[in-house]
Amino acid sequence: MEAVLALCVAAAALMLSSMGGAAGEGAAAAAAQELRRGFTATHDPSYSQFQPVLADPTGAFALGFLRVNGTMLDLAVLHLPSAFPLWRAIPDRPAPWSAPATLSFDDGGGLVLTDPAASKVLWSTSTAGGDRAVLLNTSNLQIQSAAAGGGVVWQSFDYPSDTIVQGQNFTSAAALRSSDSRFAMRLGSNYFALYVEPPPPGGAAAAMYLKHTALEAKAQIVAGGGAAYARVEPDGFLAMYQKEGPPADVLSFDTFNRGVRALRRMTLEPDGNLRAYYWDRDAARWALDYTAITDPCELPTTCGAYAVCSQQPGGRCDCLLGNATDGSGCAGAGDGGLCGTTGGEVGGLYRAVRRRGVEPVNKELLGSERAASAAECEARCERNCSCWGAVYSNGTGYCYLMDYPAQLLVEGDDRKLGYFKVRSLEDEEAAARGRGGGQGRGVKAALLAVGAAAVAGAAAFGAYRVWDRRRKREGVDARRQMAAVDDGLSPGPYKNLGSFSSVELTNSFRR
């Protein structure tokens, strides 16, 4: 499919460069390389993959309407030899390919992508004062103002999608997001990190699964000295700067200082890994040059949510509930949090699962506290509706707290004791029915939710009586509690967190 797209894009580029006759050849070439106020281009669905509207001076890049996943449309800047999109305008909400989308350079001086049939603005630069739009030979789309002496009013380099290219400054004001928006790369004060993004509308924190801190060997990052930024350099490395000059950090690629001069890019890919490539002209392909994560268990997509990854050779994924998984995950994180409101609204129910012999592979990136026992560690999480799980180490006495649904878990020794909250399937189904529309269906879903809450409340009360008596027994420690569980696993009762909604929790688990 990629080969077909590349051929189609190359043909479109050839058509673009050859537009116009002998008399108007110069004007056509100029029009193909800049857009002026009043310009309008309408998407033509007869194009199979890509409809170019603007080209850079070298013919290596083009801006146009891109077909995504066969049925969707986005505005994109493509590397024409590979048909790879280096920038996309709306990757998280593409329009239908059949939509009569229109790209305009409006009278205010900005680019606007609209769907006239739906009377909807799909995307805009939200700028004013621009006189022309150009695509540079770096793949940077710019809106420039004649009044400012050709100054830049807006540029795509400030708004990356899933990729940065060499020479492009990546700042803390931006973020790389994988094409499916599940993962993000962000820049901190002296580091960059990768995160699992929580599904909308939230209810959980982003899970950091990689953090690279600047070594500051050649230059220091000084507090108050300005924001740090990162850039892919032509010699084959990702540099971190606070100001121009020697970099504060150098993350080298495989071709570092080997004299390979080629277009380079760094992309956050759908599997959650960060990779760097360079364009090999002879082989006509992107050559892999760097991979951030090489241990499969450190990738959130290897096993998915509520699963445990084995780091042994030929490892496997096991669900916290004991069954095997193919990597697609064992339970969904849902689309809401655990902090219900008084009245037990949908979203306030969870089931507790306990497991011995597991630990977070990213524990160094989690908040940790000292705890006297596994029971104390569990109680800290249980009382906090923002906490989704806790792992206690009997060896060190540390309690690791997770403010996101359980994932990135690996096998540990028997001294590691895990406690995890899982949103109930009944809750998810009730929420889905509530979103389905229709007042009658909404009332029915609410009644079902109330009934489920009543049953769950009764079950929780009975379970509480048993739990309270058990915890009052003398001499019961965390190891005995976990040892009494068959196969190191104990699913607990459903609990309603609505009663915690008015409690001010002083512990913060994001550090």
N, C-alpha and C positions, 0 to 999 in steps of 0.2 A: 504494500500500500504506500509506503514512504517513497519507493522508487517511482510509482505512478504519479504521486503528488509532485515530486521533484521535476519530472518531465513536463507536467502540466504547468508548473510555475515557470520553468525555463521558457516554454513556448509563449506564455503570457508576457514575460519580460521582453522577449524578442519583438512581440507585437507592439509593446509600449514604446520601445526604442525606435521602431520604424514607422510610427504614426506620422501622417502628413505627407504632402507631395514635395516636389523639388522647390516650388516657389515658397512654400511655408515651412521648409524643413527646419530653419533656425528657430522660428517661433514655436513649432511643435516640440522641439527638443527642450526649449526653455520652459514651456508649460509642463512638460513631463517631470521637470526637476524642481518646480515650486508651485505652490498654491497661493492665490491671492483672494482678498475679500470678494465675496460674491460667488466663489467657486462652489459647485455642487456636483456630486457624483452619486448616482443611484445604483444600488446593488442589482446585479443581473444574475439571477439564479441559473442561467444557462452555462455559466462558468463552472467547470467541474470541481475545482478545489480552491482557486485563488484568483481574485480579480484585482490587479494592481491599479493604483491611482496616482502614485508618486514614487519616483526612483531616485537613488543617490547618484552622484556624478560618475561612479565607477561601474554601475550596473550590478553590483554585488548584493544590494539590498533594495527592498521595495515595501511600501506601505499599501495595504489594500484590504479587501474583504476576504477573510479566511474561513474555509469550511472546517468545522470542528466536529469530530466524532460522527461524521456522515450527515448529521441533520441540523447542526447548529452553526451560528455565524458569529464571528468576532472581527474586530478591527485589529490588524496585526502588522508588525514589521518583520519581514521574513529575510533570512539569509538565503538568497535564491539558489545557489549551487546545491544546497542540502534541503531546501524547503523547510528549514527549522525556524519556528517563530521565536525571535529573540525578545520580543515585547508584544504583549496583548493588552487591549484596553479593558475588556470586561471578562476575564477568564472565569470568574465565579458566577456569572449570570449571562451567558451568551444568548443571543436571539435565535429564533428559528431561521434556518437557511432560506426558507421560502418568504421570509419577511421582506417587504420592499424598503429596506433600510437605506437611509440617505446620509452621506457625509457632506457637511457644509462648512465653509469658512464664513462665519456670519459677519454682519456689519459691525458687531462689537469687537471683532478681532480675535475670535477663538474658534476652535474646531468643535463641531457638534455632530454626534451620531444619533439619528432619530429613526423612529418607526412611524411614519405618517399615518399608516392604517390604524395603528393603536393610539395615535396622538401621544406618543411617549418618547421622552428623551432617554436614550440608552446610555449615553456617555457624553461628557463634554470636558474641555480643558478648564472651564470656569475662569477664563482669563479675559482681559480687556486690553486694547491698545496694540494688538498684533497686526502687522501688515502683510506678512507672508509666512508660509510654512515650508520648511525645507527638510530634506532627509540627508544628513551628513554621511560621509564615507566611513564613519564609525558605527553606523546604524542608529544614531541619535536623531530622533524627530524633534525639531525645534520650531517654535513660533517666534519670529523676530519682529522688532519694531524699528521702523525707519526713524522715528522721532528720537529714539535712544541710540542712534548711530549704529543700527544693526544689533542692538542689545537683545538678549534672550528674555522673552516674556514667560515662556514655558518650554520644558523639554522632557521627553520620555525617560531620559536617564534618571530623573528625580523620582520616577514612579515605576520601578521595575515590577515585573510580574513574578516569574519563577527563575529568571536568568539575569546575571550581570555579565557584561563583556569587558574586555581589557580597556583600561582608560576610564571606566565608569566609576565614579565615587559612590560607594554604598554607605549611607549614613543612618543614624539612629532614627531619623524621621521617616525612613522607608522600611519595608520588610519584603523578603522573598517569600512567596507562598507557592507550594506545589500546585500543579494544575488542577487538582481536585480540592484545593484549599484545606486539606487535612493537616498539613505541616507548614511551619514557618521558620524562617531564619531572621533573627534580629540582632542588632548591635547594641551592646551595653557601653558602659563608661570605659572599660578596658578589655572587653571580650566580645566574642560573638557566640550565639547559642542557637540550637535547634529545638523546636517545641512541637508537641502534639497539640493541635488547636482543639479546644472544646467545641462540641456541636452547638449551634444556636438553639435556644436563646441564652445559653450559658448554664450556670448552675455548677460549674466546675472550673478549676484553674487550668491554664495551659501546662502541660507536663514537659519540663526540660529534660532532654535525653542526651544532649551533647553540649559541652561548654569548652571553648578554647580561649584561654586567657593570654594576653600579650606578654611575651617574655621581657620586653623593655630592655633589651641588651644594648641597643645602639641609641635609643632615645627614650625618654621618660614621658609617660602620660601624666600631666600635672593637673590636679584638681583646680578647676576654675580657669584652665588654660584653653578652653574651647572643646567642642564635641569631637570625639574620635570618628574616623571614617576608614573604610577599607577599600582596596582597589586591586583588581587583577592586573599584574604587570607583564609586559612583553617577554621578560626573561623567565617566566614560568613560576610565579609565586603569587600568593595573596598577601598583600602588605597592609598593615594597620598603621595609621598616622593620626597625629593630633595637629600637625602642621607639616607643610612640605619640607623635605629634607630627609635625613636618615629615618627609616621606618622604626616604629616601636615594636613591630613584630613582623616576622617573615615566615609564612607557612608555605614551604616549598612543594612544588609538584615534581613529578618524575623527570621532567625535562628541564629542571632548574639549572640555569647557567650552562646549557648545552648548545646554545646557539640556534635553537629552533625558533624561527621567526614565522609566525602564523597567527591568524585570528584565534583568540582564546575566549572561552566562556566558562562560567561556573553556574550550575543549575541545581536547584533543589527539586529532586525528582519524586514521582508519585509513591515510591517505596519509602520515602522519608530520608533517603541518603543524599548527601551533598557531594557532587562530582564536578571535576574540571576536565575540559576537553580542549584540544586545539584542532584546527581544520587542516587536515592532511590533503593538500591539493593533488598530489600524485595518486593517492588511493581514492580520492574523492569521498572522504568520510571524516567524521569526527573521531579523533583518536583519544581514548581515555588517558588522562594524565594524572588524576588524583581521585581518591575515594576516601571520604572522611571516616566512615565506619566500616570496618572489615569483619567484625564479629557479628554474625547474624542475630544473636540473641540481644544485641544492643540496638537493633532496629525495631521500632514499634510495629512494623507490618509483618514480621516473621511469624509471630504467633497470634497477635491481636489482643483484644481486651480479655481480662479474666482468664488468662492462660499462663502457663509456666513453661519456659524454654529450657531445654536441656543443653548444656554447653559441652557435653561429651561428643566425641566423633560420631557422625551420623545421628546427631541429636534429633529430638522430636519435641512436639508441643503437646502438653497435657492441660486439660481444663481444670480449674480449681475444684470443679465438682467431680473430678475423677475420670472423665471420659477423654478420649483423644480428640484433637482438632487438626484440621488441615491448614491452619494458619489464618483462617478467616475470622477467628475470634470465637469466644464461648458465650458471650452475652454482650448485648449492645450497651453502650454508655447512656443511651437514652437522649432525650432532647430537653432535659430539665435537671434541676438540682435536687438535693435532699432536704432543703429547708422549706418545709411547708408552712402555711399560715395557720393560725388558730381556726379550727373548723375542719381540718384534715383534708385540704384540697388535694387533688391528684398531683402527685409529685412528692408526697411526704412519706411514702412507704418504701421500706427496704428490707432485705433479708441479709442476715449476718452469716458469713462463711469463715471458718477458721481452718488454717492449714499449717502444718509443721514442715520445716525443711525448705522454706522459700525465702527469698530476699529480693529487694529491688536492685536491678543491675546498675541503676543510676543513683544509688544511695548517697554517694558523695554530693549529689546535687539537691538532696532533700533536706528539709529542716529536721533536726534531731534534738532530742532532749534525753536527759538521764531519767530513768524510771527504776523503781525498786523491783518490779516484777512485770511479767507479761500482762497480768490482770490490771495493773495500774496503767500500763501503756494502752491497753484496749479501752479502758474507761475514759481516758483522755480523748480518744477518737469518738467513742460512743456518745459522749456528751456534746460533741461539736458537730452540728449538721453540715459544716463545710468540709469535714474530714471524711474521706472515702475509704481510708484503710490505714492500718498501722502494722509495722513489723518490729518485733522486739528481739534483741540479741541477748541471750543469757550469758554469752561470753564477755560482752563489753558493757552491758547494762544500758545500751542506747535504744531509744524508741524513735523509729523513723515514721513520720506522719505524711500521708499523701492527701493532697487536696484535689485529687482528680481520680476518676474510676481506675481500678487496678489494671495495670499493664506494665510491661517491661520487667516482668518477674522472671527470676531464674532459680534453679535448684540451689539450695544451700544445705548446710549441715543441720542436724536435729536441734541445735541450740537456737535456731531462728524460728520464731513463732509469728504467724501472720493472722491478721483479722481484717476482713474486707466486707464492705457494704455493697450489695447488689440490688439495683432497682427491680421491683417485682414485675413479672410478665403481665400480670393483671393490670398493674398500673400503666404500663406502656400501652396495652390494648385499649384501656379506658381513655387515655390521652388521645390516641389515634382516632377513636370514635368521636371524641369531642371536637377534633379538628375537621371531621368529615363533612360538617355543615348540616343545616336543618335543625330547627328548634326542637322538634320532637325527638330527634336522635340525640341532641344535646341533653334534654331532660332525662332520657333513658340512660345515657352514659353517666349522668350525675347520680341517678338512683342506684345504678350498679356500683358506682364508686362508693356511695354511702353504705350500701350493703356490704361491700368488700371491706370497708373500713370497720364496720361493726364486728364482722367475723374476725378480722385481723386483730381488732382491739381485744375481743374476748380471748383469742388465742394468746395475744401478747400478755394479757393480765395473768392467765394461767401460767405462762412461761415465766413471768416475772416472779410469781410466788415460788416456783421451783428454784429459780436463779437466786432469789434472795436467801432462801434457806441454805443453798449450797455455798454461797459466799460467806455466810456467817460461821461455817464450820472452821474450827481451828486446825491449823497445820496444813491447809490446802494452799499449795503454791502453783505457780504458772505451769511448771513442768508436769505436775500431776493432772492439772486440768486438760492439758493437751494430750497427755499420754492416754487418757481415758477415751479418746476419740478413735473410732475405727479408721485405720489407714490415714491418720493425721488430718482428718477432715470432719468439720462439724457445721452443718447448715443450721442456722438459728432461726428464731421466729421473725415474722414481719413486725416492724415497729413504725409508729407514726411519729415523725419529728415535729409535728405542729406545735407541741408543747414547748419546744425549744426556741420558737421563733422570737420570743420576747426576751430571751436571755442574752445578756451582753457577755460575749466570750472574749476573755482577755488574751488568750494565747494566739499568737499568729504563727501559722505553719508555712509561710512563704518567706524564705530567707535568702 
